[in-house]
Amino acid sequence: MSARWTPCGVPVDMKYSPTLSLIVAMVMLVAACGGEADPVGGETPADPDTPTTATDGHEDRAPLPLPPPAGQKEGEILDDKYRSWPNSARVEVNVPYEMTVGTHCGFGPIDFDGSFWEPDPSANTNSLPDPEDTGVIVLVSENEAIYMASTGIDISLTRMTEEYVDLDVCL
């Protein structure tokens, strides 16, 4: 019996050629596809140059600067309170943004995505640096956000429904 040759030029015994042919065909298919097989469901594999989103690894994505303020409404002093309106611009869901927040008089409320946000009451915000912290904030859904502080803690935030907030005057 004469020897058979694989596409790579290697002689193969006839009784093993179907298995080897299948293996060679699979290797050639993977090589032709650039090493990436089509995942289940027919979705295109993620482009390695495209940043990930918050729900699939936002901590690996470089944060963007916040968009410029959408409003310029100034706060006003009312006796022992300071009334403030949100001036922030809307942001994209699942996109990390760099944000500096004041911490000297406590953490929150935060002006983000056109509204004020309050931290989860159980969040330990006492470990944040004073007078401010620069971290990363991500809008997770319409009414949920996460602030990732420079100290490594994640603080869950909830969108406030109030049009403005009355803050204690703090020096």
C-alpha positions in Angstrom: 0.0 0.0 0.0 1.4 3.4 -0.9 1.6 6.2 1.7 -0.9 9.1 1.7 0.2 12.6 2.3 -1.6 15.2 4.5 -2.0 18.8 3.3 1.1 19.6 5.4 3.2 17.1 3.5 3.4 14.4 6.2 2.9 10.8 5.2 0.0 9.1 6.9 -1.0 5.4 7.2 -4.3 4.8 5.4 -6.2 3.4 8.5 -5.7 6.7 10.5 -6.4 9.2 7.7 -10.1 9.9 8.5 -9.2 11.0 12.1 -6.2 12.9 11.0 -8.1 14.6 8.1 -10.7 15.8 10.6 -8.1 17.2 12.9 -6.3 18.9 10.0 -9.6 20.3 8.7 -10.4 21.7 12.2 -6.9 23.3 12.5 -7.2 24.8 9.1 -10.7 26.2 9.9 -9.5 27.8 13.1 -6.4 29.3 11.3 -8.7 30.6 8.5 -10.9 32.3 11.2 -7.9 34.0 12.8 -8.0 31.7 15.7 -11.5 32.8 16.9 -14.5 30.5 16.5 -18.0 31.9 16.3 -19.4 31.7 19.9 -22.7 30.1 20.6 -25.7 32.2 19.6 -24.0 33.7 16.5 -22.6 36.8 18.3 -19.4 38.3 17.0 -16.5 38.0 19.5 -15.6 41.2 21.3 -13.0 43.4 19.6 -9.9 43.4 21.9 -9.5 47.1 21.2 -13.0 48.0 22.3 -13.2 48.9 25.9 -15.5 46.8 28.1 -18.6 48.0 29.9 -19.4 48.2 33.5 -21.5 45.0 33.6 -18.7 43.0 32.1 -15.6 44.5 33.7 -15.8 48.2 34.0 -12.8 48.2 36.4 -10.6 47.2 33.5 -11.7 50.2 31.4 -10.0 53.6 31.7 -12.5 56.1 33.0 -13.6 59.0 30.8 -13.8 62.6 32.0 -17.3 63.7 32.9 -19.1 65.7 30.2 -19.3 69.4 30.8 -22.2 70.6 33.1 -25.6 70.9 31.4 -26.8 73.7 33.6 -25.4 76.6 35.5 -28.0 77.2 38.1 -26.3 78.5 41.2 -27.2 77.5 44.7 -28.7 79.9 47.3 -28.3 80.3 51.0 -31.4 79.8 53.1 -30.8 80.5 56.8 -28.6 77.6 57.9 -29.0 75.6 54.7 -27.6 75.8 51.2 -30.1 74.9 48.4 -28.5 73.3 45.4 -29.8 72.1 42.0 -28.1 69.5 39.9 -26.1 70.9 37.0 -24.5 67.7 35.7 -25.0 66.4 32.1 -26.5 63.0 31.3 -24.0 60.2 30.9 -24.0 56.8 29.2 -25.0 53.6 31.1 -22.1 51.3 32.0 -19.4 53.8 31.1 -16.9 54.6 33.9 -16.3 58.3 34.5 -13.6 59.9 36.7 -15.2 62.0 39.4 -14.0 64.0 42.4 -16.4 64.3 45.3 -16.3 66.4 48.4 -16.0 64.4 51.6 -15.1 67.0 54.3 -18.8 67.4 55.3 -19.8 63.8 54.5 -20.3 61.8 51.4 -23.3 62.8 49.3 -25.5 63.8 47.8 -23.6 63.7 44.5 -24.6 65.6 41.4 -24.3 63.0 38.6 -26.3 62.3 35.4 -28.6 65.3 35.8 -29.7 64.4 39.3 -28.6 64.1 42.9 -27.6 60.7 44.2 -27.5 59.4 47.8 -25.2 56.7 49.1 -26.6 53.4 50.5 -27.0 54.1 54.2 -24.9 51.0 55.1 -21.9 52.2 53.1 -18.8 52.9 55.2 -17.8 56.3 53.8 -15.8 57.3 56.9 -12.6 55.8 55.3 -12.6 58.3 52.4 -9.9 60.9 52.3 -10.7 64.4 53.5 -11.5 66.9 52.0 -12.2 65.1 48.7 -11.8 61.8 46.9 -11.2 61.1 43.2 -12.7 57.9 42.1 -14.7 56.3 39.3 -18.5 56.4 39.0 -20.7 54.3 36.7 -24.3 54.6 35.9 -25.5 51.0 36.2 -29.2 51.6 35.4 -31.6 54.5 35.4 -31.7 54.7 39.2 -28.5 52.9 40.3 -24.9 54.0 40.2 -21.7 52.8 41.8 -18.9 55.1 43.0 -15.6 53.3 43.3 -13.5 55.3 45.7 -9.7 55.7 45.6 -9.5 53.7 48.8 -11.0 50.6 47.0 -14.5 50.6 48.5 -17.5 50.6 46.2 -20.5 52.7 47.3 -23.9 52.0 45.9 -25.9 55.1 45.0 -29.6 55.7 44.4 -31.0 58.5 42.3 -32.9 61.0 44.4 -36.3 62.3 43.1 -36.0 65.7 44.6 -35.5 68.6 42.2 -33.0 70.2 44.6 -31.3 69.5 47.9 -31.0 71.6 51.0 -27.5 70.9 52.5 -26.3 71.8 55.9 -23.8 74.7 55.8 -20.4 73.1 56.5 -17.1 74.9 56.9 
